[in-house]
């Protein structure tokens, strides 16, 4: 039981520290160009200023397919 309490306290401190970092950091949390944006069939917009080559190729192919009909 003592190990559970120690683990719970450590976990709570870690979460509190991360929350404080987000609140005091001043920057909004943002995602990356990877993850859910790379799931086949879900073509979301990439929030990156310079997307990776694979993403550029996919966006070009999508634009070409839309232009053709």
C-alpha positions in Angstrom: 0.0 0.0 0.0 2.9 2.3 0.8 4.3 1.8 -2.7 1.0 2.7 -4.3 0.8 5.9 -2.3 4.3 6.9 -3.2 3.7 6.2 -6.9 0.4 8.2 -6.8 2.2 11.2 -5.2 5.1 11.1 -7.7 2.6 10.8 -10.6 0.5 13.8 -9.2 3.7 15.9 -8.8 4.7 15.1 -12.4 1.3 16.1 -13.7 1.3 19.3 -11.6 4.7 20.2 -12.9 3.7 19.7 -16.5 0.5 21.7 -16.1 2.5 24.6 -14.4 5.0 24.5 -17.3 2.2 24.9 -19.9 0.5 27.6 -17.9 3.6 29.6 -17.3 5.2 28.9 -20.6 3.1 31.4 -22.6 3.0 29.3 -25.7 -0.1 27.3 -26.8 0.2 23.6 -27.1 0.5 22.5 -30.7 0.8 19.2 -32.5 3.3 18.0 -35.1 3.2 17.1 -38.7 3.2 13.5 -37.8 0.6 11.4 -35.9 -3.0 11.7 -37.0 -2.1 13.8 -40.0 -0.4 10.7 -41.5 -3.4 8.3 -41.3 -4.3 7.1 -44.8 -7.6 8.6 -45.8 -7.6 11.5 -43.4 -6.0 14.4 -45.2 -5.8 17.1 -42.5 -3.9 20.3 -42.9 -0.4 20.3 -41.6 0.3 23.2 -39.2 4.0 23.2 -40.0 5.7 26.0 -41.9 7.7 23.5 -43.9 6.0 20.1 -44.1 8.1 17.0 -44.8 8.7 15.8 -48.4 6.2 12.9 -48.1 3.5 15.4 -46.9 4.3 17.7 -49.8 4.0 14.9 -52.3 0.6 13.8 -50.8 -0.7 17.3 -50.9 0.4 17.7 -54.5 -1.2 14.4 -55.5 -4.4 15.4 -53.8 -4.5 18.8 -55.5 -3.8 17.2 -58.9 -6.6 14.7 -58.4 -9.1 17.5 -57.4 -8.0 19.5 -60.5 -8.6 16.6 -62.8 -12.1 16.0 -61.6 
